[in-house]
Amino acid sequence: MRYAFLALLTLALTAGPAWAQSASVPYYEPQISEEGTIPDGFTPIFNGKDLTGWHVSKTNHHGTTPEFRVVHGLIVGTQNPRGGGGILLTDKKYGDVEVYMEIKPDWGCDGGLFLRSNEAGEAYQVMLDYLPGGNMGGIYGEGLEGVQMGGPPAGTREERQALMRERNENWQKVWKREDWNSVRARIEGEVPHITVWINGEMVTDWTDTANHAKDGATEGMLAIQMHFTNEQVNRWVSGGFWRWRNIAVKELP
């Protein structure tokens, strides 16, 4: 019996992956390589070494955190001081464009991808709200008036709740927890038409009712965001980080 017990113990210790897949926690097979991959036709706008071509906004209402750092080929961001977020903007402006990036946020930390942004961060935002009740891939008018998230608002509370559940189910089906995920967003047209894919699956196909960009802009900077947080608006966890890599664009004709 003693030898049988030792044999079973050895099997349990050495068969880690097979045991992990049978546990109650879902097992997620990685779909992005360790270094990630930029799709064909895209041009990198982050060189993996420093923040050349990027700058931190000094006028964004989320804050002016300087904590966008390049570490081992990644952009790593956190709040500083605690509660103070901010945005990192491209120096270049883009009109009709498709953006690709790979992200790995900590749970409980709210981020975003800004399209056609000005220096203050007034922009069309692809929501990357990685926290309880948050949405990944939906559209929000950051500092813009008249933008209806995902289309006209539903009439009743029950209809609004059903619409939100549907939106959240779309991204939750394809999201890989504790792993790298790809986000691809396209904005085109004077009246913006925005399409968003997560891990290659479309989660949003949305057209605004008019051009609600600040001053009717048809081009602007791109930006990555870290949301502010306080006791009333809890959008970040202590010690939380966001990570970005393989940021690239394809300018559209």
Contacts in CASP RR format, 6 or more apart in sequence:
PFRMAT RR
TARGET T0000
AUTHOR 0000-0000-0000
METHOD contacts of the structure
MODEL  1
MRYAFLALLTLALTAGPAWAQSASVPYYEPQISEEGTIPDGFTPIFNGKD
LTGWHVSKTNHHGTTPEFRVVHGLIVGTQNPRGGGGILLTDKKYGDVEVY
MEIKPDWGCDGGLFLRSNEAGEAYQVMLDYLPGGNMGGIYGEGLEGVQMG
GPPAGTREERQALMRERNENWQKVWKREDWNSVRARIEGEVPHITVWING
EMVTDWTDTANHAKDGATEGMLAIQMHFTNEQVNRWVSGGFWRWRNIAVK
ELP
12 19 0 8 1.000
20 27 0 8 1.000
21 27 0 8 1.000
28 176 0 8 1.000
28 177 0 8 1.000
28 178 0 8 1.000
28 179 0 8 1.000
30 176 0 8 1.000
30 179 0 8 1.000
30 180 0 8 1.000
31 176 0 8 1.000
31 199 0 8 1.000
32 102 0 8 1.000
32 179 0 8 1.000
32 180 0 8 1.000
32 181 0 8 1.000
32 182 0 8 1.000
32 199 0 8 1.000
36 102 0 8 1.000
36 180 0 8 1.000
36 245 0 8 1.000
36 246 0 8 1.000
37 246 0 8 1.000
38 44 0 8 1.000
38 100 0 8 1.000
38 246 0 8 1.000
38 248 0 8 1.000
39 100 0 8 1.000
39 184 0 8 1.000
39 248 0 8 1.000
41 250 0 8 1.000
42 98 0 8 1.000
42 100 0 8 1.000
42 248 0 8 1.000
42 249 0 8 1.000
42 250 0 8 1.000
43 248 0 8 1.000
43 249 0 8 1.000
43 250 0 8 1.000
44 246 0 8 1.000
44 247 0 8 1.000
44 248 0 8 1.000
45 53 0 8 1.000
45 90 0 8 1.000
45 92 0 8 1.000
45 222 0 8 1.000
45 247 0 8 1.000
45 248 0 8 1.000
45 249 0 8 1.000
46 54 0 8 1.000
46 75 0 8 1.000
46 244 0 8 1.000
46 245 0 8 1.000
46 246 0 8 1.000
46 247 0 8 1.000
46 248 0 8 1.000
48 70 0 8 1.000
48 73 0 8 1.000
48 74 0 8 1.000
48 245 0 8 1.000
49 70 0 8 1.000
49 73 0 8 1.000
50 70 0 8 1.000
51 68 0 8 1.000
51 70 0 8 1.000
51 75 0 8 1.000
51 88 0 8 1.000
53 90 0 8 1.000
53 91 0 8 1.000
53 92 0 8 1.000
54 68 0 8 1.000
54 88 0 8 1.000
54 89 0 8 1.000
54 90 0 8 1.000
54 91 0 8 1.000
55 88 0 8 1.000
55 89 0 8 1.000
55 91 0 8 1.000
56 64 0 8 1.000
56 65 0 8 1.000
56 66 0 8 1.000
56 68 0 8 1.000
56 86 0 8 1.000
56 87 0 8 1.000
56 88 0 8 1.000
56 89 0 8 1.000
57 64 0 8 1.000
57 86 0 8 1.000
57 87 0 8 1.000
57 88 0 8 1.000
57 89 0 8 1.000
57 119 0 8 1.000
57 120 0 8 1.000
57 121 0 8 1.000
57 223 0 8 1.000
58 64 0 8 1.000
58 119 0 8 1.000
59 119 0 8 1.000
59 120 0 8 1.000
59 121 0 8 1.000
60 86 0 8 1.000
60 87 0 8 1.000
60 120 0 8 1.000
60 121 0 8 1.000
61 120 0 8 1.000
61 228 0 8 1.000
62 84 0 8 1.000
62 85 0 8 1.000
62 86 0 8 1.000
62 87 0 8 1.000
62 225 0 8 1.000
62 226 0 8 1.000
62 227 0 8 1.000
62 228 0 8 1.000
63 84 0 8 1.000
63 85 0 8 1.000
63 86 0 8 1.000
63 228 0 8 1.000
64 84 0 8 1.000
64 85 0 8 1.000
64 86 0 8 1.000
65 77 0 8 1.000
65 78 0 8 1.000
65 79 0 8 1.000
65 80 0 8 1.000
65 81 0 8 1.000
65 84 0 8 1.000
65 85 0 8 1.000
65 86 0 8 1.000
65 226 0 8 1.000
66 80 0 8 1.000
67 77 0 8 1.000
67 78 0 8 1.000
67 79 0 8 1.000
67 80 0 8 1.000
68 75 0 8 1.000
68 76 0 8 1.000
68 77 0 8 1.000
68 88 0 8 1.000
68 224 0 8 1.000
69 75 0 8 1.000
69 76 0 8 1.000
69 77 0 8 1.000
70 76 0 8 1.000
73 245 0 8 1.000
74 243 0 8 1.000
74 244 0 8 1.000
74 245 0 8 1.000
75 88 0 8 1.000
75 224 0 8 1.000
75 243 0 8 1.000
75 244 0 8 1.000
75 245 0 8 1.000
75 247 0 8 1.000
76 241 0 8 1.000
76 242 0 8 1.000
76 243 0 8 1.000
77 226 0 8 1.000
77 241 0 8 1.000
77 242 0 8 1.000
77 243 0 8 1.000
78 226 0 8 1.000
78 239 0 8 1.000
78 240 0 8 1.000
78 241 0 8 1.000
78 242 0 8 1.000
79 85 0 8 1.000
79 226 0 8 1.000
79 228 0 8 1.000
79 229 0 8 1.000
79 236 0 8 1.000
79 240 0 8 1.000
82 238 0 8 1.000
83 228 0 8 1.000
83 229 0 8 1.000
83 230 0 8 1.000
83 236 0 8 1.000
84 226 0 8 1.000
84 228 0 8 1.000
84 229 0 8 1.000
85 225 0 8 1.000
85 226 0 8 1.000
85 227 0 8 1.000
85 228 0 8 1.000
85 229 0 8 1.000
85 236 0 8 1.000
86 225 0 8 1.000
86 226 0 8 1.000
86 228 0 8 1.000
87 114 0 8 1.000
87 117 0 8 1.000
87 121 0 8 1.000
87 223 0 8 1.000
87 224 0 8 1.000
87 225 0 8 1.000
87 226 0 8 1.000
88 223 0 8 1.000
88 224 0 8 1.000
89 114 0 8 1.000
89 117 0 8 1.000
89 119 0 8 1.000
89 121 0 8 1.000
89 221 0 8 1.000
89 222 0 8 1.000
89 223 0 8 1.000
90 221 0 8 1.000
90 222 0 8 1.000
90 223 0 8 1.000
91 221 0 8 1.000
92 221 0 8 1.000
93 219 0 8 1.000
93 220 0 8 1.000
93 221 0 8 1.000
94 116 0 8 1.000
94 219 0 8 1.000
94 220 0 8 1.000
94 221 0 8 1.000
94 222 0 8 1.000
94 249 0 8 1.000
94 251 0 8 1.000
95 116 0 8 1.000
95 187 0 8 1.000
95 218 0 8 1.000
95 219 0 8 1.000
95 220 0 8 1.000
95 251 0 8 1.000
95 252 0 8 1.000
96 187 0 8 1.000
96 188 0 8 1.000
96 189 0 8 1.000
96 251 0 8 1.000
96 252 0 8 1.000
96 253 0 8 1.000
97 115 0 8 1.000
97 186 0 8 1.000
97 187 0 8 1.000
97 188 0 8 1.000
97 222 0 8 1.000
97 249 0 8 1.000
97 250 0 8 1.000
97 251 0 8 1.000
97 252 0 8 1.000
98 184 0 8 1.000
98 185 0 8 1.000
98 186 0 8 1.000
98 249 0 8 1.000
98 250 0 8 1.000
98 252 0 8 1.000
99 113 0 8 1.000
99 115 0 8 1.000
99 183 0 8 1.000
99 184 0 8 1.000
99 185 0 8 1.000
99 186 0 8 1.000
99 222 0 8 1.000
99 247 0 8 1.000
99 248 0 8 1.000
99 249 0 8 1.000
100 182 0 8 1.000
100 183 0 8 1.000
100 184 0 8 1.000
100 246 0 8 1.000
100 247 0 8 1.000
100 248 0 8 1.000
100 249 0 8 1.000
100 250 0 8 1.000
101 113 0 8 1.000
101 182 0 8 1.000
101 183 0 8 1.000
101 224 0 8 1.000
101 244 0 8 1.000
101 245 0 8 1.000
101 246 0 8 1.000
101 247 0 8 1.000
101 248 0 8 1.000
102 180 0 8 1.000
102 181 0 8 1.000
102 182 0 8 1.000
102 183 0 8 1.000
102 244 0 8 1.000
102 245 0 8 1.000
102 246 0 8 1.000
103 128 0 8 1.000
103 180 0 8 1.000
103 181 0 8 1.000
103 182 0 8 1.000
103 183 0 8 1.000
103 242 0 8 1.000
103 243 0 8 1.000
103 244 0 8 1.000
104 179 0 8 1.000
104 180 0 8 1.000
104 181 0 8 1.000
104 242 0 8 1.000
104 243 0 8 1.000
105 111 0 8 1.000
105 128 0 8 1.000
105 130 0 8 1.000
105 241 0 8 1.000
105 242 0 8 1.000
105 243 0 8 1.000
106 130 0 8 1.000
106 237 0 8 1.000
106 239 0 8 1.000
106 240 0 8 1.000
106 241 0 8 1.000
106 242 0 8 1.000
107 130 0 8 1.000
107 131 0 8 1.000
107 177 0 8 1.000
107 237 0 8 1.000
108 130 0 8 1.000
108 131 0 8 1.000
108 132 0 8 1.000
108 235 0 8 1.000
108 236 0 8 1.000
108 237 0 8 1.000
108 240 0 8 1.000
109 130 0 8 1.000
109 131 0 8 1.000
109 226 0 8 1.000
109 227 0 8 1.000
109 235 0 8 1.000
109 236 0 8 1.000
109 237 0 8 1.000
109 240 0 8 1.000
109 241 0 8 1.000
109 242 0 8 1.000
110 128 0 8 1.000
110 129 0 8 1.000
110 130 0 8 1.000
110 131 0 8 1.000
110 134 0 8 1.000
110 226 0 8 1.000
110 227 0 8 1.000
110 229 0 8 1.000
110 235 0 8 1.000
110 236 0 8 1.000
111 127 0 8 1.000
111 128 0 8 1.000
111 129 0 8 1.000
111 130 0 8 1.000
111 224 0 8 1.000
111 225 0 8 1.000
111 226 0 8 1.000
111 227 0 8 1.000
111 242 0 8 1.000
112 125 0 8 1.000
112 126 0 8 1.000
112 127 0 8 1.000
112 128 0 8 1.000
112 129 0 8 1.000
112 224 0 8 1.000
112 225 0 8 1.000
112 227 0 8 1.000
113 125 0 8 1.000
113 126 0 8 1.000
113 128 0 8 1.000
113 183 0 8 1.000
113 185 0 8 1.000
113 222 0 8 1.000
113 223 0 8 1.000
113 224 0 8 1.000
113 225 0 8 1.000
114 121 0 8 1.000
114 123 0 8 1.000
114 124 0 8 1.000
114 125 0 8 1.000
114 126 0 8 1.000
114 142 0 8 1.000
114 221 0 8 1.000
114 222 0 8 1.000
114 223 0 8 1.000
114 224 0 8 1.000
114 225 0 8 1.000
115 123 0 8 1.000
115 124 0 8 1.000
115 125 0 8 1.000
115 126 0 8 1.000
115 185 0 8 1.000
115 187 0 8 1.000
115 192 0 8 1.000
115 194 0 8 1.000
115 220 0 8 1.000
115 222 0 8 1.000
116 123 0 8 1.000
116 124 0 8 1.000
116 187 0 8 1.000
116 192 0 8 1.000
116 213 0 8 1.000
116 217 0 8 1.000
116 218 0 8 1.000
116 219 0 8 1.000
116 220 0 8 1.000
116 221 0 8 1.000
117 123 0 8 1.000
117 142 0 8 1.000
117 220 0 8 1.000
117 221 0 8 1.000
117 222 0 8 1.000
117 223 0 8 1.000
118 214 0 8 1.000
118 217 0 8 1.000
118 220 0 8 1.000
118 221 0 8 1.000
119 221 0 8 1.000
121 142 0 8 1.000
121 143 0 8 1.000
121 223 0 8 1.000
122 142 0 8 1.000
122 143 0 8 1.000
122 144 0 8 1.000
122 213 0 8 1.000
122 214 0 8 1.000
123 141 0 8 1.000
123 142 0 8 1.000
123 143 0 8 1.000
123 144 0 8 1.000
123 213 0 8 1.000
123 214 0 8 1.000
123 220 0 8 1.000
123 223 0 8 1.000
124 139 0 8 1.000
124 140 0 8 1.000
124 141 0 8 1.000
124 142 0 8 1.000
124 144 0 8 1.000
124 147 0 8 1.000
124 187 0 8 1.000
124 192 0 8 1.000
124 194 0 8 1.000
124 208 0 8 1.000
124 213 0 8 1.000
125 139 0 8 1.000
125 140 0 8 1.000
125 141 0 8 1.000
125 142 0 8 1.000
125 225 0 8 1.000
126 137 0 8 1.000
126 138 0 8 1.000
126 139 0 8 1.000
126 183 0 8 1.000
126 185 0 8 1.000
126 194 0 8 1.000
126 196 0 8 1.000
126 204 0 8 1.000
127 134 0 8 1.000
127 135 0 8 1.000
127 136 0 8 1.000
127 137 0 8 1.000
127 138 0 8 1.000
127 139 0 8 1.000
127 140 0 8 1.000
128 136 0 8 1.000
128 137 0 8 1.000
128 183 0 8 1.000
128 225 0 8 1.000
129 135 0 8 1.000
129 136 0 8 1.000
129 227 0 8 1.000
129 235 0 8 1.000
130 136 0 8 1.000
131 235 0 8 1.000
133 168 0 8 1.000
134 168 0 8 1.000
135 164 0 8 1.000
135 167 0 8 1.000
135 168 0 8 1.000
135 171 0 8 1.000
136 171 0 8 1.000
136 175 0 8 1.000
136 198 0 8 1.000
136 203 0 8 1.000
137 171 0 8 1.000
137 183 0 8 1.000
137 185 0 8 1.000
137 196 0 8 1.000
137 198 0 8 1.000
137 203 0 8 1.000
137 204 0 8 1.000
138 149 0 8 1.000
138 150 0 8 1.000
138 167 0 8 1.000
138 196 0 8 1.000
138 203 0 8 1.000
138 204 0 8 1.000
138 206 0 8 1.000
139 147 0 8 1.000
139 149 0 8 1.000
139 150 0 8 1.000
139 194 0 8 1.000
139 196 0 8 1.000
139 204 0 8 1.000
139 206 0 8 1.000
140 147 0 8 1.000
140 149 0 8 1.000
141 147 0 8 1.000
141 149 0 8 1.000
141 212 0 8 1.000
143 214 0 8 1.000
144 212 0 8 1.000
144 213 0 8 1.000
144 214 0 8 1.000
145 212 0 8 1.000
146 209 0 8 1.000
146 212 0 8 1.000
147 208 0 8 1.000
147 212 0 8 1.000
148 209 0 8 1.000
150 167 0 8 1.000
150 204 0 8 1.000
150 206 0 8 1.000
151 206 0 8 1.000
151 209 0 8 1.000
153 160 0 8 1.000
154 160 0 8 1.000
154 162 0 8 1.000
154 163 0 8 1.000
167 203 0 8 1.000
170 201 0 8 1.000
170 203 0 8 1.000
170 204 0 8 1.000
171 198 0 8 1.000
171 203 0 8 1.000
173 201 0 8 1.000
174 198 0 8 1.000
174 199 0 8 1.000
174 200 0 8 1.000
174 201 0 8 1.000
174 203 0 8 1.000
175 181 0 8 1.000
175 198 0 8 1.000
175 199 0 8 1.000
176 199 0 8 1.000
180 245 0 8 1.000
181 198 0 8 1.000
181 199 0 8 1.000
182 197 0 8 1.000
182 198 0 8 1.000
182 199 0 8 1.000
182 200 0 8 1.000
183 196 0 8 1.000
183 197 0 8 1.000
183 198 0 8 1.000
184 196 0 8 1.000
184 197 0 8 1.000
184 198 0 8 1.000
184 200 0 8 1.000
185 194 0 8 1.000
185 195 0 8 1.000
185 196 0 8 1.000
185 197 0 8 1.000
186 194 0 8 1.000
186 195 0 8 1.000
186 196 0 8 1.000
186 252 0 8 1.000
187 193 0 8 1.000
187 194 0 8 1.000
188 252 0 8 1.000
189 218 0 8 1.000
190 211 0 8 1.000
190 218 0 8 1.000
191 207 0 8 1.000
191 208 0 8 1.000
191 209 0 8 1.000
191 210 0 8 1.000
191 211 0 8 1.000
192 207 0 8 1.000
192 208 0 8 1.000
192 211 0 8 1.000
192 213 0 8 1.000
193 206 0 8 1.000
193 207 0 8 1.000
193 208 0 8 1.000
194 204 0 8 1.000
194 206 0 8 1.000
194 207 0 8 1.000
194 208 0 8 1.000
195 202 0 8 1.000
195 204 0 8 1.000
195 205 0 8 1.000
195 206 0 8 1.000
196 202 0 8 1.000
196 203 0 8 1.000
196 204 0 8 1.000
197 203 0 8 1.000
211 218 0 8 1.000
222 249 0 8 1.000
224 242 0 8 1.000
224 244 0 8 1.000
224 247 0 8 1.000
226 236 0 8 1.000
226 242 0 8 1.000
227 235 0 8 1.000
227 236 0 8 1.000
228 235 0 8 1.000
228 236 0 8 1.000
229 235 0 8 1.000
229 236 0 8 1.000
END
